[in-house]
Amino acid sequence: MTNKNFLLFYICCGVVMIYLTLPYYTFASQEKLVIAHRGASGYLPEHTLEGAVLSFAMKADFLELDVVMTRDGHLIVMHDLTLNATTNVNEIFPGRSGADGKYHTMEFSLAEIKKLRVHERSKKRGSGPAFKGRFPHESLLFEVPTLEEMLQLVNGLKQSHGREMGLYIEIKGAEIHRQYKLDPAKKLLAILERYDFREASDPVWIQSFDAEVLKTLKHKYKTRIKLTQLIGENRWRLSSTDFDYLKTEVGLNEVAGYADGIGPWMNHVVTGKNISGDLKLTGLVKMAHLLNLKVHPYTLRKDRLPDYAETFEDLLHILFNLAQVDGVITDFPDQAIKFLEKTSKK
């Protein structure tokens, strides 16, 4: 048995115990959603098949995935538009980096990317892991999956367990894709269609920071699949979308014309505490709800808490119970599910 197969066997055996002990929640029966950010990424490297299995066993309602296109037009599951932070690309393809020192995903074929191994995310600057205490950074036991492989896995788990985990798919870097004359939105819809995802009632959401790609999905491609407008900070330079505008009443009205929900940075929901120690809620959730927009903030991490939360449970209480968000995107789906189970019994 290879190291990789042994690891998958170990994970599958271990998660059976989790599966048997956790309460049964589904997105169909639970008002509040738990969305597993890049899989169970607090425990296993992000965007791996193994991480998806673990998030399923933890009974996440949705699996959040990011997709990027390869040079030859395949959708792979990858957060970044470059390969540096989560793979050993510099070892496998030395000399293939761009002038900026980065290995751009759209410069590689799928066959080339399949030669890589995935590791725990590295720091943006310097060496070592981005998050201390997570899966060993030096381990190279995982592959870069395609979107189709991830869909096959989720479908297989549904068939073998009789339970569904929805998909929450983000199109990354739509403007950069356009520069390469690649259309990830069209490709994504074609793949989802093959797996019978096409209706608003289907357990799938598509999200993006790029307002134009969401408008294209809604108006040009006429998709009925639910859409989420992600909202970041303009200083992050994620797209040319004006996020400050989207957070206004007028901006949200525009979003409601093409999307079904918003995915704000959690600090857009809660900005901190005042001098008296009281939480400062922005009102964004209330404005969105008046327009029938769902609110799914990102990214909740127990090992990187905002200043206004003392513990992870405190953060969940603030967002679920005080701010009244509809779901959370988190690296630790098991902890969010346990919190909802606990509060539902009160």
N, C-alpha and C positions, 0 to 999 in steps of 0.2 A: 504494500500500500504506500503510495507516495505521500510526502508531507502534506500536500494540498488536500488530497482525498482524506487523509487522517484528520486534518483540521475540520473539514466539512462534516465528517462523521461525528467528531467530538461535539461540534456545535449542535448538530441535529439531535444527538442524544441528550445534551444538556437542556435544550429549549423545550423538549417534551415535558420536563418537570415544570417549567414555567407555564407552559400551555395548560397543564392539568390543574395548577393552583390558582391561576388568575380568574377573575369573574368574566362572564361572557358579555362583552360589549360589542356592538356593531354600529356603524354609521346609520343604519336603518332604525335602530332602537334607542340611540343615545343622542340627546340634543346637542351636547358639546363634543367636538371632534378632537381627536389626538392624531396629529400628522407626524409621522416619523421622518425627521429631517435627514435626507440622504441615507435612509435606512436607520438602523440602530447605531448611529455614528458615535455615540458616547462610549460604545463598547467594542465596536469593530471598525476597521477603516471604512470611510464613506464610499458609497456607490459601488458596493460589491454584492455579488449574489448572496454571499454568506450573511452580510448585514441585512439584506432583505428578508432572508429566512428568519433571522432573529427578531426583526420587527414584526413579522407575521405572528411568531410564537408569543410575542408580548401583547398581541391583539391590538396593534395600532389600527385605527380606522382607515388611514390612508398612508401610502408610501410616497414620500416626496422624492422626485427624481429631476435632475437637470440633464438636458440633452444638448449636444454639440455635434456638428457634422464633420466627417472626415473629408479629406481631399477628394475621395472617390464617391462621396454622397451618401455615406452610411451615418445613421444616428447612433452615437455612443453615449453612455451614461457617464457624464463628467461635469463637474461644477465649473472648472476654469476653462478659459479658451486656450490655455497653455498647459503643458504636461509636467512642468517642473515640480509643482508642489506636492503631488500625490503619486508620482511614478518614478522609476529608475531610468528615465529616458536618457539622461546624460551618460549613463553607463552603456546603454545599448546602442545609442546613436550619437556618439561624440562628434562634434563638428557640424551637427545639423541645426544648431540654434540660430536664431535670427540676429540681426545687428544689436538688438536689445538684450541678447543673452538668453532669451526665452525660446522654448520649443513650442511653436504654435500648432495646435491640434489640426487646423485646416491645411497644414502643410504635410500631413502624414496620411498614408492610406490605412484602411482598416487592417490589412495584413501586417503592416508595420506596428500598429498600435497593439495588436494581439501578441506581439513579442515582449511587451512591457509587463512589469509587475507593479501592483498597487501597494503602497505603504500608507501608514498614518500620515496625515497632513503635516507638512513642514512649516516652520515659521516663515513669515513673509521676508524677513531679513535675518541673516545669520544661518546657523545650522540647528538641528534638533527639532523636536515635535512642537506643533502649535499649541497643543494641550497636554500638559504634564499629567501623568497618571493614567493615560488611556492605553490602548493596545500598543505593544512595543513598536517603536518607530522603525527599528532596523529590520523587522520582519517583512519578507517579500513573498507572501504566500497567496496573493490574490491577483486576479486578472481584471482587465478593463472590460466590462460587459457592454454588449450592444443593447439598444432599447428592446429589440425583438427577443433577445435572450431573457431580459428581465420580465417581459410580458409572458413568455413561455413559463418561466418559473412561477409567477404569481397565479397564472391559470392552473398550473399543475397543483399548487398548494390548495387552490379552491376546490379542485376536483377530488383531491385525496382527503381533505378535511371538511368539506361541505360548508365552508365559511369564506367570505369574500373580504379581501383587503383592497380598498380602492387605490387609484393612482392619482397623484398630484404632480403634474409634469411641467417643469419650467423650460421655456425656450431661452437659451443663453445667447447674449451678444447678437441680437437680430441685426443690428446695423453692420457689424463686422461680417456676418454671413453675407449680407447684401453686397459688400465690397468684393467678396469672393464669388459672387453670382451664384450663391447657394440659397435655397429656400427651405429652411428647416420646418416652417409651419406647414407647407404643403406636404412634405415628406411625413411629418408627424401624423397628420390627418389620414394619410393613406395607410400608414401602419395601424393606427387605431381602428380604422374601418375594417381591416382584415381580422381584427379581434372583436368585432361587433360592438365597438364603442363609437356611438354616433349621436346619441340622444342626451338631452338635458338630465334625464332620469338615470342615465348610466353612471356608475361609480368612478368617474374620472373628471378631473379639473385640469385646465391648461392655464398656466400663469406666465407672466413676463413683466419685466420692468419697462419694456418698450411698448408704449401705447399704440404705436403704428402697427406692430405685428398683431396685436389683439384686435384692432379695428379691421385688419386684413382678414383675420380668421372669421370675424363676425359678418362683415359686409361683403367681402369679395368671395370668400370660400363658403359662406353661408352655414358655418358650423352651428349646430345646436348644443354642442358640448359646453359645459359651464366654463366661464372664463374668470380669471382673477387678475386685477391690476395690482402688481407689486408696487409699493411706494418706498423709495429710499431717500437719500439725501442728495441734493444737487451736487454737493462737493465730492461725492463718490464717483461721479462721471460714469455711471452705469449705462446711460443712454442720453439722448437729447431731450427726453421727456422732462417736463418741468414738474418736479415732485411737489414743490411748494404750492404751485397752482392746484394740483390734484387734491391737496389737503383742505382746500377751501370749499365752501358750499357750492359755488359755481363749478369748480373742478369736479367735485363728486357727482354733480348732476350730469356732467359730460360722461364720466366713467359709467354711470348707470345706463347710458345709451348703448354701451357695447359690452359691458361686463356684468357678472353676477356677484362679484365680491371684490374686496380689497385685501391685500396682504401688506399691512404697514410694518415698518420697524417697530418693535414693541415700545421704544421710547417716543414714538408718535402718539401712543395711547396714554402713556404715563410719562411725564417729563421729570419727575422727581418729587421731592417734598419741600414744603415751605418752611419758614423759620420756626413754625409751631410744630413741625413734624408731621403735618397732614399731607396726604398724597395729592398731587396735582394731576387730575385727569383732564385731557384736552378737549373732550367732547366729540372727537372724531368718530368714535363708535356710535354715538347717538345720531350724528348726522348721517352716517352710512345706513343705519337701520331704518331711518325715516325714508330712505330711498330703496329699501328692500335689498340692500347689499350686505352680504355676509362679511364678517371681519375675522381674518385668520392671521394674527401677527407672528413675526419671526424674531429671532431664533432663541428659544429658551434653553439655557445650558446651566446645569447645576454647578459646573466648575468655572463659570464666568457670569456671575450675577450682577445686575445693575445696582447702583448705589441705593436705590429705594427699596430693595428687598434683602432681608437678612438671611433667608434660607430659600431653597428652591420651592418648598411648599408655600412659603410666603408669596413668592412671585406668582405661583399658580392661583393662589387665592385672590391676589390683586387683579389679575387679568380675567379669570373666569367669573369670580363672584362680585367684584367691585366694578370693573370696567365692562363686564357682561359681553366679552368677546364670544364668538361662536365656535372657535377652535384655536388650537395653538400648534405651531410648528416647533418641534423640539428634538434635540439629540438624545433625549432620555424618555422615550415614549412610555416605558414601564412605570416611571415615577409619576407621570401625568395621569395614567390610567388608575394607579393606586389612589391618587388624590381624589379623582372623580368618584371612585368607589366609596372612599371614606366619607366624602361630603354628601353623597346620595343617601347615606344611611342616617344622616342627622335629621 
